[in-house]
């Protein structure tokens, strides 16, 4: 096998390992969120990838999601992991979305809350786990966004998943419940 061929093989083996580590993170989150919070989309973790010959840019998943709801389906918590795109390194985004109506809820709402929707100017999005809270300007059924992101490499083990993602998500919903009475 040529050196170039070995490099290509190594890249795909590395991507497969990253996906296995991603599965570990998602399963850990499922265990931490349950039994109260259930996944909204079952075992689905992505969409809009393709097996079409004419669309090779979408053969490889760009991001994955895991969205949860509890007794009140208008309050969703979730995580997305973005592997590539307009980013410098893979990141994990977590947050809570409060809906006025879930009819237009989308798999990518949390991802959009970080990457495409613009919060007010004073809310700066940085990869340090700091919460950004805002009401989207877009015409959708989301009344509040609470979101934060970290570099994916900040999660080195299950303790990091619990302390850097799960616990902050838990505090968001507790704080939200306290402010609503």
N, C-alpha and C positions, 0 to 999 in steps of 0.2 A: 504494500500500500504506500502511496506517495505521502510525503509530509503534508501537502495541502489537503489530501483526502483525510489524513488523521486529524488535522485541525478541524475540518468540517464535522467529522464524527464527534470530536471532543465538545464542540459547541452544542450539538444536539443532546449529547449525554448530560452536559451541564444544565441545559434548559430543562431536561427531564428531572434532574435533581432539584432544581428550583421549584418545579411544579409539585414534586413530592413534599418539599418543605412547606409549600403553600397549603397543601392538603392538611398537613399537620396543624398549621395555624388555624385553618377553618374548622377542623374537627375540635380543637381545643376551645375555640370560641363557642361552638355548638354546645359543648359540655358545660361551659361556664354560664351560658345564657339560659340553658334549660333548667327546669322544665317549664318555667313561666313563659319565656320568650321562644316562639316557634319560628322556623324559617318560612318566609312568605312564599318562596319559589321552590320549595322542596330541595332536591339535591342539585338543582341547576345553579351553576356558578358563573356562567357567561352566556352571551348571546351575540349574534351578528358576526360570528366567524363563519367561514364558508368552506365548502369542498369543491367549489366551482373553479374550473380551469381558468376562467377569464378574470378572476379576482384574487390573484396571489397575495396582494397586500393584506388580505383578511384570512389567510390560512392559519396564521399564528395568533393566539389570543393576546390582546393588548392589555386587558385587565380582567379581573374576576370580582364578583360581588357576593355578599352574604347579607341578606336583609331579614330582620326579625320583627315580629309583632307580638304583643301580649293581648290582654283582654280588650284594650282599646285599639282597634286597627288604625286609628288616625295617628297614632304615635308609633313610628318605626325607628329602630336602631339598626346600624349595620356597619359593615366594613367593605372597603374595596382595596384591592392590591393592584397597582398599576405597574406593569413591567417595562414598558417602553412607550414612546410617543414624545410629546413636547415636555420632557423631564430630563434632569441630569442624572438621576439614578432612580431605581424602583422605589416606590413609596407605598405606604399603607395609610389609608384615610379611614377615619371612623367618625361616627356622629349619630345624631338623632334628628329626624325630620318630623315636623308636626304638620299634618294635613288637615285641610278643611273638608276634603272629600277625597276618597281614594280611587275614584273612577279613572282618573288620569295618572295614577301612580305608575311609575316606570322603574324597571330594573336598574337603570343608570342614574336615578335621581341623586343618590349620594355622591356618585362620581361627578355629576354635573355641578353639584353644590360646591365642589372644590375647584374644578377645572374650567367651567364655562360660565356659571352665574357670577355676577359681580356684586359683592357685598358693598356696604357703604365704605367710603374712603378710609375711615379711621380703622377699619378692620383689615389688618394685613395678614395675608396667608403666608405663614412660615412653617418650615418642617421641624418644629420643636415641641409638638404636642400641645401647644397653646390653643384653646378653643376660640373659634371665630363664630360669632352669633349674628345672624341677620335675617331679614325678611327678603325673599327674592323679589326682584323687580319683574321677572318674567311672569307672563299670564299663565299661572298654573295653580294648582290647589294646595300649595305648600304655604303655610302661614309663618313658620319659623324653621330656621336652619341652625343647628349647633354642630360644628364640624372641626376636626383637627387632623393633622397629618404628621407622620414621622418617616424618616428613611426606613425602608424595609429592613436594612441591616441592623437597625436598632433593636430588633427582636431576635435575640440570640438563643432564647430558650423559653419554656413554658411560663416561667416566672415573669419574664418580660411581657409576654402576651397578656398575662393576668394584670400586671401592675401598670403597664403603659397603654393598654387598649381597653380591657374589660372594666377595670375599676373606674377609669374616667367616664366610660359609657354609663356605668351604674350611677355615678354621681350626677350625670346630666339628667337622667330621668327622675332621680330623687329631688334634685333642685327644681326641676320643672313642676313636679307634683306639689312641692312645698309652696311655690309661687302661685299655683292655681287653686290652692285651698283644698 
